Amino acid sequence: MNKPWTRSVWFVPFPIKILAAMLSGISISLYVGISRYVKLADRVEDTYYYPLWYTSVISLLINAATILFLIMPFSLFVDGLLAARKKRGLEIRAMDVIVSYFLLGVGCGLVFSIFVYKMSAFQYFGPYLYVLTTTFVFLVWQTSLGWIFKPRKHGRE
């Protein structure tokens, strides 16, 4: 039971990671849908605007694919590396997690950019920022849900 991989699974349990992935996709897609929405009074005549639900659903599909097939597998690997490290103070562990997930976001952004832009992956900065932001939203949801659902130790009665 002292293997790093076993400890990493319990570092953040897998059901919490799945729930964090779903909540990350939903929250980012709602933000994108609301930020892209144009009010009726501000619309230009003879111009088509996508409805709020359509923008949100398309964004949810893209975010779900990015989180589930790109960020989630790499986060399992990063959690294994973090669990293998010696436990130190809370501040050092927090910095390790932030730096690790930053590198995870940059690496996933590179992979995403290669698949989307193929040979011109380094010409555009947008995918890197998108995946990095998605990674940190996933980390925030994962950390907060891990804290909420953490089993509490009861004191002696």
Contacts in CASP RR format, 6 or more apart in sequence:
PFRMAT RR
TARGET T0000
AUTHOR 0000-0000-0000
METHOD contacts of the structure
MODEL  1
MNKPWTRSVWFVPFPIKILAAMLSGISISLYVGISRYVKLADRVEDTYYY
PLWYTSVISLLINAATILFLIMPFSLFVDGLLAARKKRGLEIRAMDVIVS
YFLLGVGCGLVFSIFVYKMSAFQYFGPYLYVLTTTFVFLVWQTSLGWIFK
PRKHGRE
4 80 0 8 1.000
4 81 0 8 1.000
4 83 0 8 1.000
4 84 0 8 1.000
5 80 0 8 1.000
5 83 0 8 1.000
7 80 0 8 1.000
7 83 0 8 1.000
7 84 0 8 1.000
8 76 0 8 1.000
8 79 0 8 1.000
8 80 0 8 1.000
8 81 0 8 1.000
8 82 0 8 1.000
8 83 0 8 1.000
8 84 0 8 1.000
9 79 0 8 1.000
11 79 0 8 1.000
11 80 0 8 1.000
11 82 0 8 1.000
11 83 0 8 1.000
12 79 0 8 1.000
12 142 0 8 1.000
12 146 0 8 1.000
13 146 0 8 1.000
13 149 0 8 1.000
16 142 0 8 1.000
16 145 0 8 1.000
16 146 0 8 1.000
16 149 0 8 1.000
17 72 0 8 1.000
17 75 0 8 1.000
17 76 0 8 1.000
17 142 0 8 1.000
19 141 0 8 1.000
19 145 0 8 1.000
20 138 0 8 1.000
20 141 0 8 1.000
20 142 0 8 1.000
20 145 0 8 1.000
21 64 0 8 1.000
21 67 0 8 1.000
21 68 0 8 1.000
21 71 0 8 1.000
21 72 0 8 1.000
21 138 0 8 1.000
21 141 0 8 1.000
22 64 0 8 1.000
23 141 0 8 1.000
23 145 0 8 1.000
24 63 0 8 1.000
24 67 0 8 1.000
24 134 0 8 1.000
24 137 0 8 1.000
24 138 0 8 1.000
24 141 0 8 1.000
25 60 0 8 1.000
25 63 0 8 1.000
25 64 0 8 1.000
25 67 0 8 1.000
25 134 0 8 1.000
25 137 0 8 1.000
26 60 0 8 1.000
27 137 0 8 1.000
27 141 0 8 1.000
28 59 0 8 1.000
28 63 0 8 1.000
28 133 0 8 1.000
28 134 0 8 1.000
28 137 0 8 1.000
29 56 0 8 1.000
29 57 0 8 1.000
29 59 0 8 1.000
29 60 0 8 1.000
29 63 0 8 1.000
30 56 0 8 1.000
32 55 0 8 1.000
32 56 0 8 1.000
32 59 0 8 1.000
33 52 0 8 1.000
33 55 0 8 1.000
33 56 0 8 1.000
33 59 0 8 1.000
34 52 0 8 1.000
36 50 0 8 1.000
36 55 0 8 1.000
37 52 0 8 1.000
37 55 0 8 1.000
38 49 0 8 1.000
43 49 0 8 1.000
63 134 0 8 1.000
66 108 0 8 1.000
66 112 0 8 1.000
66 131 0 8 1.000
66 134 0 8 1.000
67 134 0 8 1.000
67 138 0 8 1.000
70 108 0 8 1.000
70 111 0 8 1.000
70 112 0 8 1.000
70 131 0 8 1.000
71 104 0 8 1.000
71 105 0 8 1.000
71 108 0 8 1.000
71 131 0 8 1.000
71 134 0 8 1.000
71 135 0 8 1.000
71 138 0 8 1.000
74 104 0 8 1.000
74 107 0 8 1.000
74 108 0 8 1.000
75 101 0 8 1.000
75 104 0 8 1.000
75 138 0 8 1.000
75 142 0 8 1.000
78 100 0 8 1.000
78 101 0 8 1.000
78 104 0 8 1.000
81 100 0 8 1.000
82 93 0 8 1.000
82 96 0 8 1.000
82 97 0 8 1.000
82 100 0 8 1.000
85 96 0 8 1.000
87 93 0 8 1.000
97 139 0 8 1.000
98 139 0 8 1.000
101 135 0 8 1.000
101 136 0 8 1.000
101 139 0 8 1.000
102 132 0 8 1.000
102 135 0 8 1.000
102 136 0 8 1.000
104 135 0 8 1.000
105 131 0 8 1.000
105 132 0 8 1.000
105 135 0 8 1.000
106 128 0 8 1.000
106 132 0 8 1.000
107 131 0 8 1.000
108 131 0 8 1.000
108 135 0 8 1.000
109 127 0 8 1.000
109 128 0 8 1.000
109 130 0 8 1.000
109 131 0 8 1.000
109 132 0 8 1.000
110 121 0 8 1.000
110 128 0 8 1.000
112 127 0 8 1.000
112 130 0 8 1.000
112 131 0 8 1.000
113 121 0 8 1.000
113 122 0 8 1.000
113 124 0 8 1.000
113 127 0 8 1.000
113 128 0 8 1.000
114 121 0 8 1.000
116 127 0 8 1.000
117 123 0 8 1.000
117 124 0 8 1.000
117 127 0 8 1.000
END
